[in-house]
Amino acid sequence: MLGIGRLLVSDAIMSFMWVWSSVIIKIFVHKVLGFSFHGFPAEIFRCSLSVLNMFFFAFLAKLTNGAAYNPLTVLSSAISGNFTTFLFTVGSRIPFQMHIGVSS
């Protein structure tokens, strides 16, 4: 039971972080580093930070033993699993992630 709660909390934290990560990358590139909004170097730097961000979230998923920021990846693993996992995912993980993502 403790693992289920930890998974839900990890999902919520990662969903919140995922929603805000692109905003933080844009603020970092344009405000802190001072790149222009429509420049090619800013676009390259922002895209490379976004790719690094995806690797960081893959590392976090590995670190938390299955937490996810994307409800579709959770749904695909639930469909291929057993019925209990499917009910837990559809009944609690996906609504919890959607609520955190919409509220942030």
Gaussian input, Z-matrix of N, CA and C with variables (Angstrom, degrees):
# hf/3-21g

backbone

0 1
 N
 C     1     B1
 C     2     B2     1     A1
 N     3     B3     2     A2     1     D1
 C     4     B4     3     A3     2     D2
 C     5     B5     4     A4     3     D3
 N     6     B6     5     A5     4     D4
 C     7     B7     6     A6     5     D5
 C     8     B8     7     A7     6     D6
 N     9     B9     8     A8     7     D7
 C    10    B10     9     A9     8     D8
 C    11    B11    10    A10     9     D9
 N    12    B12    11    A11    10    D10
 C    13    B13    12    A12    11    D11
 C    14    B14    13    A13    12    D12
 N    15    B15    14    A14    13    D13
 C    16    B16    15    A15    14    D14
 C    17    B17    16    A16    15    D15
 N    18    B18    17    A17    16    D16
 C    19    B19    18    A18    17    D17
 C    20    B20    19    A19    18    D18
 N    21    B21    20    A20    19    D19
 C    22    B22    21    A21    20    D20
 C    23    B23    22    A22    21    D21
 N    24    B24    23    A23    22    D22
 C    25    B25    24    A24    23    D23
 C    26    B26    25    A25    24    D24
 N    27    B27    26    A26    25    D25
 C    28    B28    27    A27    26    D26
 C    29    B29    28    A28    27    D27
 N    30    B30    29    A29    28    D28
 C    31    B31    30    A30    29    D29
 C    32    B32    31    A31    30    D30
 N    33    B33    32    A32    31    D31
 C    34    B34    33    A33    32    D32
 C    35    B35    34    A34    33    D33
 N    36    B36    35    A35    34    D34
 C    37    B37    36    A36    35    D35
 C    38    B38    37    A37    36    D36
 N    39    B39    38    A38    37    D37
 C    40    B40    39    A39    38    D38
 C    41    B41    40    A40    39    D39
 N    42    B42    41    A41    40    D40
 C    43    B43    42    A42    41    D41
 C    44    B44    43    A43    42    D42
 N    45    B45    44    A44    43    D43
 C    46    B46    45    A45    44    D44
 C    47    B47    46    A46    45    D45
 N    48    B48    47    A47    46    D46
 C    49    B49    48    A48    47    D47
 C    50    B50    49    A49    48    D48
 N    51    B51    50    A50    49    D49
 C    52    B52    51    A51    50    D50
 C    53    B53    52    A52    51    D51
 N    54    B54    53    A53    52    D52
 C    55    B55    54    A54    53    D53
 C    56    B56    55    A55    54    D54
 N    57    B57    56    A56    55    D55
 C    58    B58    57    A57    56    D56
 C    59    B59    58    A58    57    D57
 N    60    B60    59    A59    58    D58
 C    61    B61    60    A60    59    D59
 C    62    B62    61    A61    60    D60
 N    63    B63    62    A62    61    D61
 C    64    B64    63    A63    62    D62
 C    65    B65    64    A64    63    D63
 N    66    B66    65    A65    64    D64
 C    67    B67    66    A66    65    D65
 C    68    B68    67    A67    66    D66
 N    69    B69    68    A68    67    D67
 C    70    B70    69    A69    68    D68
 C    71    B71    70    A70    69    D69
 N    72    B72    71    A71    70    D70
 C    73    B73    72    A72    71    D71
 C    74    B74    73    A73    72    D72
 N    75    B75    74    A74    73    D73
 C    76    B76    75    A75    74    D74
 C    77    B77    76    A76    75    D75
 N    78    B78    77    A77    76    D76
 C    79    B79    78    A78    77    D77
 C    80    B80    79    A79    78    D78
 N    81    B81    80    A80    79    D79
 C    82    B82    81    A81    80    D80
 C    83    B83    82    A82    81    D81
 N    84    B84    83    A83    82    D82
 C    85    B85    84    A84    83    D83
 C    86    B86    85    A85    84    D84
 N    87    B87    86    A86    85    D85
 C    88    B88    87    A87    86    D86
 C    89    B89    88    A88    87    D87
 N    90    B90    89    A89    88    D88
 C    91    B91    90    A90    89    D89
 C    92    B92    91    A91    90    D90
 N    93    B93    92    A92    91    D91
 C    94    B94    93    A93    92    D92
 C    95    B95    94    A94    93    D93
 N    96    B96    95    A95    94    D94
 C    97    B97    96    A96    95    D95
 C    98    B98    97    A97    96    D96
 N    99    B99    98    A98    97    D97
 C   100   B100    99    A99    98    D98
 C   101   B101   100   A100    99    D99
 N   102   B102   101   A101   100   D100
 C   103   B103   102   A102   101   D101
 C   104   B104   103   A103   102   D102
 N   105   B105   104   A104   103   D103
 C   106   B106   105   A105   104   D104
 C   107   B107   106   A106   105   D105
 N   108   B108   107   A107   106   D106
 C   109   B109   108   A108   107   D107
 C   110   B110   109   A109   108   D108
 N   111   B111   110   A110   109   D109
 C   112   B112   111   A111   110   D110
 C   113   B113   112   A112   111   D111
 N   114   B114   113   A113   112   D112
 C   115   B115   114   A114   113   D113
 C   116   B116   115   A115   114   D114
 N   117   B117   116   A116   115   D115
 C   118   B118   117   A117   116   D116
 C   119   B119   118   A118   117   D117
 N   120   B120   119   A119   118   D118
 C   121   B121   120   A120   119   D119
 C   122   B122   121   A121   120   D120
 N   123   B123   122   A122   121   D121
 C   124   B124   123   A123   122   D122
 C   125   B125   124   A124   123   D123
 N   126   B126   125   A125   124   D124
 C   127   B127   126   A126   125   D125
 C   128   B128   127   A127   126   D126
 N   129   B129   128   A128   127   D127
 C   130   B130   129   A129   128   D128
 C   131   B131   130   A130   129   D129
 N   132   B132   131   A131   130   D130
 C   133   B133   132   A132   131   D131
 C   134   B134   133   A133   132   D132
 N   135   B135   134   A134   133   D133
 C   136   B136   135   A135   134   D134
 C   137   B137   136   A136   135   D135
 N   138   B138   137   A137   136   D136
 C   139   B139   138   A138   137   D137
 C   140   B140   139   A139   138   D138
 N   141   B141   140   A140   139   D139
 C   142   B142   141   A141   140   D140
 C   143   B143   142   A142   141   D141
 N   144   B144   143   A143   142   D142
 C   145   B145   144   A144   143   D143
 C   146   B146   145   A145   144   D144
 N   147   B147   146   A146   145   D145
 C   148   B148   147   A147   146   D146
 C   149   B149   148   A148   147   D147
 N   150   B150   149   A149   148   D148
 C   151   B151   150   A150   149   D149
 C   152   B152   151   A151   150   D150
 N   153   B153   152   A152   151   D151
 C   154   B154   153   A153   152   D152
 C   155   B155   154   A154   153   D153
 N   156   B156   155   A155   154   D154
 C   157   B157   156   A156   155   D155
 C   158   B158   157   A157   156   D156
 N   159   B159   158   A158   157   D157
 C   160   B160   159   A159   158   D158
 C   161   B161   160   A160   159   D159
 N   162   B162   161   A161   160   D160
 C   163   B163   162   A162   161   D161
 C   164   B164   163   A163   162   D162
 N   165   B165   164   A164   163   D163
 C   166   B166   165   A165   164   D164
 C   167   B167   166   A166   165   D165
 N   168   B168   167   A167   166   D166
 C   169   B169   168   A168   167   D167
 C   170   B170   169   A169   168   D168
 N   171   B171   170   A170   169   D169
 C   172   B172   171   A171   170   D170
 C   173   B173   172   A172   171   D171
 N   174   B174   173   A173   172   D172
 C   175   B175   174   A174   173   D173
 C   176   B176   175   A175   174   D174
 N   177   B177   176   A176   175   D175
 C   178   B178   177   A177   176   D176
 C   179   B179   178   A178   177   D177
 N   180   B180   179   A179   178   D178
 C   181   B181   180   A180   179   D179
 C   182   B182   181   A181   180   D180
 N   183   B183   182   A182   181   D181
 C   184   B184   183   A183   182   D182
 C   185   B185   184   A184   183   D183
 N   186   B186   185   A185   184   D184
 C   187   B187   186   A186   185   D185
 C   188   B188   187   A187   186   D186
 N   189   B189   188   A188   187   D187
 C   190   B190   189   A189   188   D188
 C   191   B191   190   A190   189   D189
 N   192   B192   191   A191   190   D190
 C   193   B193   192   A192   191   D191
 C   194   B194   193   A193   192   D192
 N   195   B195   194   A194   193   D193
 C   196   B196   195   A195   194   D194
 C   197   B197   196   A196   195   D195
 N   198   B198   197   A197   196   D196
 C   199   B199   198   A198   197   D197
 C   200   B200   199   A199   198   D198
 N   201   B201   200   A200   199   D199
 C   202   B202   201   A201   200   D200
 C   203   B203   202   A202   201   D201
 N   204   B204   203   A203   202   D202
 C   205   B205   204   A204   203   D203
 C   206   B206   205   A205   204   D204
 N   207   B207   206   A206   205   D205
 C   208   B208   207   A207   206   D206
 C   209   B209   208   A208   207   D207
 N   210   B210   209   A209   208   D208
 C   211   B211   210   A210   209   D209
 C   212   B212   211   A211   210   D210
 N   213   B213   212   A212   211   D211
 C   214   B214   213   A213   212   D212
 C   215   B215   214   A214   213   D213
 N   216   B216   215   A215   214   D214
 C   217   B217   216   A216   215   D215
 C   218   B218   217   A217   216   D216
 N   219   B219   218   A218   217   D217
 C   220   B220   219   A219   218   D218
 C   221   B221   220   A220   219   D219
 N   222   B222   221   A221   220   D220
 C   223   B223   222   A222   221   D221
 C   224   B224   223   A223   222   D222
 N   225   B225   224   A224   223   D223
 C   226   B226   225   A225   224   D224
 C   227   B227   226   A226   225   D225
 N   228   B228   227   A227   226   D226
 C   229   B229   228   A228   227   D227
 C   230   B230   229   A229   228   D228
 N   231   B231   230   A230   229   D229
 C   232   B232   231   A231   230   D230
 C   233   B233   232   A232   231   D231
 N   234   B234   233   A233   232   D232
 C   235   B235   234   A234   233   D233
 C   236   B236   235   A235   234   D234
 N   237   B237   236   A236   235   D235
 C   238   B238   237   A237   236   D236
 C   239   B239   238   A238   237   D237
 N   240   B240   239   A239   238   D238
 C   241   B241   240   A240   239   D239
 C   242   B242   241   A241   240   D240
 N   243   B243   242   A242   241   D241
 C   244   B244   243   A243   242   D242
 C   245   B245   244   A244   243   D243
 N   246   B246   245   A245   244   D244
 C   247   B247   246   A246   245   D245
 C   248   B248   247   A247   246   D246
 N   249   B249   248   A248   247   D247
 C   250   B250   249   A249   248   D248
 C   251   B251   250   A250   249   D249
 N   252   B252   251   A251   250   D250
 C   253   B253   252   A252   251   D251
 C   254   B254   253   A253   252   D252
 N   255   B255   254   A254   253   D253
 C   256   B256   255   A255   254   D254
 C   257   B257   256   A256   255   D255
 N   258   B258   257   A257   256   D256
 C   259   B259   258   A258   257   D257
 C   260   B260   259   A259   258   D258
 N   261   B261   260   A260   259   D259
 C   262   B262   261   A261   260   D260
 C   263   B263   262   A262   261   D261
 N   264   B264   263   A263   262   D262
 C   265   B265   264   A264   263   D263
 C   266   B266   265   A265   264   D264
 N   267   B267   266   A266   265   D265
 C   268   B268   267   A267   266   D266
 C   269   B269   268   A268   267   D267
 N   270   B270   269   A269   268   D268
 C   271   B271   270   A270   269   D269
 C   272   B272   271   A271   270   D270
 N   273   B273   272   A272   271   D271
 C   274   B274   273   A273   272   D272
 C   275   B275   274   A274   273   D273
 N   276   B276   275   A275   274   D274
 C   277   B277   276   A276   275   D275
 C   278   B278   277   A277   276   D276
 N   279   B279   278   A278   277   D277
 C   280   B280   279   A279   278   D278
 C   281   B281   280   A280   279   D279
 N   282   B282   281   A281   280   D280
 C   283   B283   282   A282   281   D281
 C   284   B284   283   A283   282   D282
 N   285   B285   284   A284   283   D283
 C   286   B286   285   A285   284   D284
 C   287   B287   286   A286   285   D285
 N   288   B288   287   A287   286   D286
 C   289   B289   288   A288   287   D287
 C   290   B290   289   A289   288   D288
 N   291   B291   290   A290   289   D289
 C   292   B292   291   A291   290   D290
 C   293   B293   292   A292   291   D291
 N   294   B294   293   A293   292   D292
 C   295   B295   294   A294   293   D293
 C   296   B296   295   A295   294   D294
 N   297   B297   296   A296   295   D295
 C   298   B298   297   A297   296   D296
 C   299   B299   298   A298   297   D297
 N   300   B300   299   A299   298   D298
 C   301   B301   300   A300   299   D299
 C   302   B302   301   A301   300   D300
 N   303   B303   302   A302   301   D301
 C   304   B304   303   A303   302   D302
 C   305   B305   304   A304   303   D303
 N   306   B306   305   A305   304   D304
 C   307   B307   306   A306   305   D305
 C   308   B308   307   A307   306   D306
 N   309   B309   308   A308   307   D307
 C   310   B310   309   A309   308   D308
 C   311   B311   310   A310   309   D309

   B1=1.4473
   B2=1.5289
   B3=1.3309
   B4=1.4535
   B5=1.5231
   B6=1.3221
   B7=1.4559
   B8=1.5162
   B9=1.3325
   B10=1.4669
   B11=1.5227
   B12=1.3135
   B13=1.4653
   B14=1.5142
   B15=1.3314
   B16=1.4630
   B17=1.5314
   B18=1.3188
   B19=1.4605
   B20=1.5332
   B21=1.3167
   B22=1.4654
   B23=1.5259
   B24=1.3267
   B25=1.4641
   B26=1.5323
   B27=1.3312
   B28=1.4686
   B29=1.5206
   B30=1.3308
   B31=1.4698
   B32=1.5186
   B33=1.3252
   B34=1.4696
   B35=1.5179
   B36=1.3188
   B37=1.4602
   B38=1.5221
   B39=1.3315
   B40=1.4596
   B41=1.5284
   B42=1.3264
   B43=1.4718
   B44=1.5160
   B45=1.3237
   B46=1.4590
   B47=1.5287
   B48=1.3256
   B49=1.4650
   B50=1.5252
   B51=1.3350
   B52=1.4706
   B53=1.5225
   B54=1.3220
   B55=1.4625
   B56=1.5281
   B57=1.3187
   B58=1.4518
   B59=1.5204
   B60=1.3193
   B61=1.4592
   B62=1.5286
   B63=1.3149
   B64=1.4662
   B65=1.5252
   B66=1.3200
   B67=1.4647
   B68=1.5259
   B69=1.3200
   B70=1.4621
   B71=1.5263
   B72=1.3256
   B73=1.4709
   B74=1.5225
   B75=1.3366
   B76=1.4702
   B77=1.5219
   B78=1.3333
   B79=1.4650
   B80=1.5151
   B81=1.3236
   B82=1.4599
   B83=1.5266
   B84=1.3214
   B85=1.4681
   B86=1.5172
   B87=1.3264
   B88=1.4562
   B89=1.5245
   B90=1.3083
   B91=1.4639
   B92=1.5315
   B93=1.3386
   B94=1.4579
   B95=1.5300
   B96=1.3424
   B97=1.4594
   B98=1.5243
   B99=1.3262
   B100=1.4577
   B101=1.5128
   B102=1.3310
   B103=1.4691
   B104=1.5213
   B105=1.3338
   B106=1.4606
   B107=1.5269
   B108=1.3077
   B109=1.4656
   B110=1.5191
   B111=1.3260
   B112=1.4586
   B113=1.5277
   B114=1.3097
   B115=1.4558
   B116=1.5242
   B117=1.3181
   B118=1.4583
   B119=1.5323
   B120=1.3265
   B121=1.4761
   B122=1.5297
   B123=1.3198
   B124=1.4627
   B125=1.5248
   B126=1.3140
   B127=1.4656
   B128=1.5338
   B129=1.3077
   B130=1.4664
   B131=1.5327
   B132=1.3119
   B133=1.4573
   B134=1.5249
   B135=1.3326
   B136=1.4672
   B137=1.5293
   B138=1.3156
   B139=1.4735
   B140=1.5148
   B141=1.3242
   B142=1.4658
   B143=1.5227
   B144=1.3215
   B145=1.4634
   B146=1.5253
   B147=1.3125
   B148=1.4686
   B149=1.5266
   B150=1.3182
   B151=1.4641
   B152=1.5252
   B153=1.3223
   B154=1.4655
   B155=1.5312
   B156=1.3140
   B157=1.4590
   B158=1.5351
   B159=1.3215
   B160=1.4658
   B161=1.5245
   B162=1.3261
   B163=1.4658
   B164=1.5288
   B165=1.3279
   B166=1.4593
   B167=1.5232
   B168=1.3191
   B169=1.4595
   B170=1.5232
   B171=1.3159
   B172=1.4643
   B173=1.5265
   B174=1.3330
   B175=1.4630
   B176=1.5282
   B177=1.3261
   B178=1.4694
   B179=1.5233
   B180=1.3206
   B181=1.4655
   B182=1.5184
   B183=1.3049
   B184=1.4642
   B185=1.5211
   B186=1.3154
   B187=1.4621
   B188=1.5281
   B189=1.3276
   B190=1.4666
   B191=1.5214
   B192=1.3181
   B193=1.4716
   B194=1.5237
   B195=1.3139
   B196=1.4508
   B197=1.5041
   B198=1.3218
   B199=1.4584
   B200=1.5221
   B201=1.3230
   B202=1.4568
   B203=1.5220
   B204=1.3181
   B205=1.4600
   B206=1.5154
   B207=1.3226
   B208=1.4534
   B209=1.5358
   B210=1.3250
   B211=1.4702
   B212=1.5243
   B213=1.3269
   B214=1.4634
   B215=1.5252
   B216=1.3166
   B217=1.4645
   B218=1.5199
   B219=1.3131
   B220=1.4634
   B221=1.5225
   B222=1.3280
   B223=1.4642
   B224=1.5277
   B225=1.3084
   B226=1.4611
   B227=1.5242
   B228=1.3276
   B229=1.4667
   B230=1.5174
   B231=1.3244
   B232=1.4710
   B233=1.5217
   B234=1.3041
   B235=1.4642
   B236=1.5212
   B237=1.3123
   B238=1.4583
   B239=1.5339
   B240=1.3374
   B241=1.4623
   B242=1.5141
   B243=1.3239
   B244=1.4631
   B245=1.5268
   B246=1.3324
   B247=1.4650
   B248=1.5294
   B249=1.3301
   B250=1.4615
   B251=1.5319
   B252=1.3153
   B253=1.4580
   B254=1.5219
   B255=1.3206
   B256=1.4631
   B257=1.5342
   B258=1.3305
   B259=1.4658
   B260=1.5276
   B261=1.3228
   B262=1.4672
   B263=1.5254
   B264=1.3118
   B265=1.4554
   B266=1.5214
   B267=1.3101
   B268=1.4667
   B269=1.5259
   B270=1.3291
   B271=1.4606
   B272=1.5064
   B273=1.3467
   B274=1.4572
   B275=1.5292
   B276=1.3249
   B277=1.4706
   B278=1.5227
   B279=1.3228
   B280=1.4668
   B281=1.5279
   B282=1.3359
   B283=1.4709
   B284=1.5283
   B285=1.3298
   B286=1.4547
   B287=1.5243
   B288=1.3371
   B289=1.4616
   B290=1.5200
   B291=1.3101
   B292=1.4554
   B293=1.5310
   B294=1.3115
   B295=1.4657
   B296=1.5236
   B297=1.3258
   B298=1.4692
   B299=1.5267
   B300=1.3218
   B301=1.4583
   B302=1.5145
   B303=1.3240
   B304=1.4639
   B305=1.5259
   B306=1.3293
   B307=1.4454
   B308=1.5283
   B309=1.3350
   B310=1.4658
   B311=1.5099
   A1=111.46
   A2=115.99
   A3=119.31
   A4=111.41
   A5=117.35
   A6=121.42
   A7=112.78
   A8=116.49
   A9=120.69
   A10=110.17
   A11=116.81
   A12=120.50
   A13=112.20
   A14=115.43
   A15=119.40
   A16=110.37
   A17=116.84
   A18=120.59
   A19=111.26
   A20=117.01
   A21=120.01
   A22=111.67
   A23=116.25
   A24=119.64
   A25=110.28
   A26=117.00
   A27=120.22
   A28=111.16
   A29=117.56
   A30=120.97
   A31=111.11
   A32=116.49
   A33=120.48
   A34=110.99
   A35=116.60
   A36=119.68
   A37=110.75
   A38=116.66
   A39=119.01
   A40=112.29
   A41=118.23
   A42=120.27
   A43=110.84
   A44=116.32
   A45=120.67
   A46=110.71
   A47=116.07
   A48=119.99
   A49=111.64
   A50=116.64
   A51=120.29
   A52=111.41
   A53=116.58
   A54=120.39
   A55=110.32
   A56=116.71
   A57=120.48
   A58=114.26
   A59=118.99
   A60=120.26
   A61=112.62
   A62=118.03
   A63=118.95
   A64=111.61
   A65=116.51
   A66=119.91
   A67=110.29
   A68=116.25
   A69=120.31
   A70=110.64
   A71=117.46
   A72=120.12
   A73=110.43
   A74=117.73
   A75=120.08
   A76=111.50
   A77=117.08
   A78=119.93
   A79=110.38
   A80=117.28
   A81=121.02
   A82=111.54
   A83=117.11
   A84=120.17
   A85=111.28
   A86=117.96
   A87=119.72
   A88=113.63
   A89=118.56
   A90=120.31
   A91=112.01
   A92=116.96
   A93=120.06
   A94=110.93
   A95=116.98
   A96=120.02
   A97=113.17
   A98=118.17
   A99=122.18
   A100=115.95
   A101=118.56
   A102=119.84
   A103=109.50
   A104=116.11
   A105=119.73
   A106=109.46
   A107=116.68
   A108=120.80
   A109=113.05
   A110=118.01
   A111=120.58
   A112=113.37
   A113=116.34
   A114=119.09
   A115=112.38
   A116=115.19
   A117=120.69
   A118=112.73
   A119=119.59
   A120=118.69
   A121=113.03
   A122=116.62
   A123=119.70
   A124=110.70
   A125=116.02
   A126=120.44
   A127=110.93
   A128=116.96
   A129=121.28
   A130=110.13
   A131=116.79
   A132=120.38
   A133=111.00
   A134=116.84
   A135=120.59
   A136=111.31
   A137=117.64
   A138=120.77
   A139=111.74
   A140=117.25
   A141=118.77
   A142=111.20
   A143=118.44
   A144=120.28
   A145=111.50
   A146=117.34
   A147=120.19
   A148=111.28
   A149=117.08
   A150=120.31
   A151=110.08
   A152=116.92
   A153=120.31
   A154=111.28
   A155=115.66
   A156=120.92
   A157=111.25
   A158=116.82
   A159=120.16
   A160=111.36
   A161=117.25
   A162=120.12
   A163=111.34
   A164=116.57
   A165=120.46
   A166=111.11
   A167=117.65
   A168=120.03
   A169=111.75
   A170=118.09
   A171=119.92
   A172=110.18
   A173=116.88
   A174=120.92
   A175=110.67
   A176=117.38
   A177=120.15
   A178=111.77
   A179=117.17
   A180=120.27
   A181=110.55
   A182=116.78
   A183=121.17
   A184=110.59
   A185=116.88
   A186=122.64
   A187=112.05
   A188=116.93
   A189=121.13
   A190=113.61
   A191=117.38
   A192=122.60
   A193=113.18
   A194=117.18
   A195=120.14
   A196=117.01
   A197=118.59
   A198=118.55
   A199=109.17
   A200=116.32
   A201=120.43
   A202=110.10
   A203=115.01
   A204=121.13
   A205=111.68
   A206=117.12
   A207=121.91
   A208=109.77
   A209=118.34
   A210=119.89
   A211=114.16
   A212=118.31
   A213=119.66
   A214=112.28
   A215=117.51
   A216=119.09
   A217=110.86
   A218=116.75
   A219=120.47
   A220=110.17
   A221=116.90
   A222=120.59
   A223=111.39
   A224=117.59
   A225=119.12
   A226=111.62
   A227=117.82
   A228=119.01
   A229=111.06
   A230=117.79
   A231=120.16
   A232=111.24
   A233=117.74
   A234=120.88
   A235=110.63
   A236=117.03
   A237=119.57
   A238=112.74
   A239=118.28
   A240=121.42
   A241=112.00
   A242=115.22
   A243=120.06
   A244=110.71
   A245=116.92
   A246=121.49
   A247=111.69
   A248=117.69
   A249=120.77
   A250=110.40
   A251=116.88
   A252=120.81
   A253=111.04
   A254=116.24
   A255=120.32
   A256=110.87
   A257=117.11
   A258=119.92
   A259=111.79
   A260=116.92
   A261=120.33
   A262=110.93
   A263=116.90
   A264=120.56
   A265=111.77
   A266=116.43
   A267=120.11
   A268=111.62
   A269=116.34
   A270=119.71
   A271=115.68
   A272=117.74
   A273=117.46
   A274=114.03
   A275=118.78
   A276=119.26
   A277=112.80
   A278=116.89
   A279=119.44
   A280=111.71
   A281=120.54
   A282=118.51
   A283=113.04
   A284=116.93
   A285=120.68
   A286=110.73
   A287=117.18
   A288=120.67
   A289=111.16
   A290=117.06
   A291=120.17
   A292=110.97
   A293=116.59
   A294=120.23
   A295=110.93
   A296=116.98
   A297=120.37
   A298=110.38
   A299=117.36
   A300=120.90
   A301=112.85
   A302=117.60
   A303=121.19
   A304=110.85
   A305=117.43
   A306=119.95
   A307=112.72
   A308=117.38
   A309=117.45
   A310=108.54
   D1=-32.57
   D2=178.69
   D3=-67.22
   D4=-36.15
   D5=178.57
   D6=-64.76
   D7=-34.77
   D8=178.96
   D9=-66.84
   D10=-44.92
   D11=179.01
   D12=-64.84
   D13=-40.16
   D14=179.10
   D15=-66.00
   D16=-36.62
   D17=177.81
   D18=-66.13
   D19=-41.22
   D20=177.95
   D21=-64.55
   D22=-42.64
   D23=179.27
   D24=-66.82
   D25=-40.47
   D26=177.38
   D27=-63.77
   D28=-40.76
   D29=175.19
   D30=-59.21
   D31=-44.29
   D32=-177.99
   D33=-64.83
   D34=-44.29
   D35=-179.29
   D36=-65.48
   D37=-43.69
   D38=-179.78
   D39=-67.76
   D40=-35.65
   D41=176.78
   D42=-64.57
   D43=-42.39
   D44=178.25
   D45=-63.72
   D46=-44.01
   D47=179.34
   D48=-64.46
   D49=-38.05
   D50=-178.94
   D51=-66.32
   D52=-40.40
   D53=-179.41
   D54=-63.38
   D55=-41.37
   D56=-175.82
   D57=-87.95
   D58=-10.95
   D59=-175.02
   D60=-66.29
   D61=-39.13
   D62=179.50
   D63=-68.17
   D64=-34.92
   D65=177.44
   D66=-66.19
   D67=-42.38
   D68=-179.76
   D69=-66.91
   D70=-37.48
   D71=176.87
   D72=-63.57
   D73=-43.18
   D74=179.01
   D75=-64.28
   D76=-42.07
   D77=178.09
   D78=-63.40
   D79=-41.97
   D80=-179.71
   D81=-63.57
   D82=-44.66
   D83=-176.84
   D84=-70.96
   D85=-42.89
   D86=-172.07
   D87=-91.01
   D88=-39.25
   D89=-176.87
   D90=-89.48
   D91=-48.95
   D92=-174.81
   D93=-76.15
   D94=-50.97
   D95=-178.51
   D96=-82.06
   D97=-19.81
   D98=173.83
   D99=81.71
   D100=21.06
   D101=176.21
   D102=-72.76
   D103=151.45
   D104=177.07
   D105=-73.88
   D106=159.93
   D107=-175.85
   D108=-72.83
   D109=-29.14
   D110=-174.78
   D111=-112.95
   D112=15.37
   D113=-177.89
   D114=-85.33
   D115=151.03
   D116=178.97
   D117=-66.95
   D118=-41.51
   D119=177.79
   D120=-62.36
   D121=-35.66
   D122=177.92
   D123=-65.52
   D124=-39.19
   D125=179.55
   D126=-65.83
   D127=-42.84
   D128=178.44
   D129=-63.49
   D130=-45.92
   D131=-178.40
   D132=-65.85
   D133=-41.87
   D134=179.31
   D135=-65.20
   D136=-40.31
   D137=177.98
   D138=-66.88
   D139=-39.69
   D140=178.47
   D141=-68.03
   D142=-35.60
   D143=174.16
   D144=-66.83
   D145=-33.60
   D146=177.73
   D147=-67.91
   D148=-37.48
   D149=176.66
   D150=-66.21
   D151=-43.94
   D152=175.50
   D153=-60.88
   D154=-35.81
   D155=177.84
   D156=-63.39
   D157=-38.93
   D158=177.91
   D159=-65.99
   D160=-39.42
   D161=175.35
   D162=-65.15
   D163=-37.47
   D164=177.45
   D165=-62.84
   D166=-41.84
   D167=179.38
   D168=-71.76
   D169=-30.58
   D170=173.15
   D171=-65.83
   D172=-38.96
   D173=175.90
   D174=-64.39
   D175=-41.11
   D176=178.00
   D177=-64.01
   D178=-37.43
   D179=177.40
   D180=-64.16
   D181=-38.85
   D182=177.47
   D183=-68.86
   D184=-39.27
   D185=-178.37
   D186=-67.40
   D187=-35.62
   D188=-177.24
   D189=-93.61
   D190=8.14
   D191=177.68
   D192=60.46
   D193=46.59
   D194=170.88
   D195=113.49
   D196=4.40
   D197=176.17
   D198=-68.78
   D199=149.57
   D200=-176.36
   D201=-138.62
   D202=154.06
   D203=176.77
   D204=-101.68
   D205=-12.40
   D206=-175.24
   D207=-114.57
   D208=118.50
   D209=-179.48
   D210=-63.41
   D211=-25.38
   D212=179.49
   D213=-68.86
   D214=-37.20
   D215=176.90
   D216=-67.82
   D217=-34.26
   D218=176.90
   D219=-68.05
   D220=-40.06
   D221=-179.98
   D222=-66.26
   D223=-39.18
   D224=-179.70
   D225=-66.22
   D226=-37.12
   D227=176.44
   D228=-72.22
   D229=-29.21
   D230=178.71
   D231=-71.04
   D232=-37.07
   D233=179.96
   D234=-67.10
   D235=-36.82
   D236=-178.91
   D237=-83.87
   D238=-5.59
   D239=-179.99
   D240=-93.50
   D241=-162.91
   D242=179.10
   D243=-84.70
   D244=177.15
   D245=-173.37
   D246=-69.44
   D247=-35.66
   D248=179.44
   D249=-65.02
   D250=-42.93
   D251=177.04
   D252=-64.17
   D253=-38.58
   D254=178.34
   D255=-62.56
   D256=-45.94
   D257=179.83
   D258=-64.62
   D259=-41.85
   D260=178.18
   D261=-62.66
   D262=-41.52
   D263=-177.98
   D264=-69.97
   D265=-49.20
   D266=-177.80
   D267=-72.00
   D268=-32.69
   D269=-177.24
   D270=-84.19
   D271=-26.23
   D272=-175.98
   D273=-131.78
   D274=-46.56
   D275=-174.25
   D276=-66.54
   D277=-48.99
   D278=-177.34
   D279=-67.67
   D280=-46.22
   D281=176.63
   D282=-61.64
   D283=-36.05
   D284=179.23
   D285=-65.69
   D286=-43.51
   D287=177.76
   D288=-65.64
   D289=-40.48
   D290=-179.61
   D291=-65.73
   D292=-38.97
   D293=179.47
   D294=-65.80
   D295=-43.16
   D296=178.84
   D297=-66.16
   D298=-42.80
   D299=-178.97
   D300=-65.05
   D301=-38.97
   D302=-179.43
   D303=-75.10
   D304=-38.39
   D305=-176.59
   D306=-74.64
   D307=-21.62
   D308=178.86
   D309=-90.98

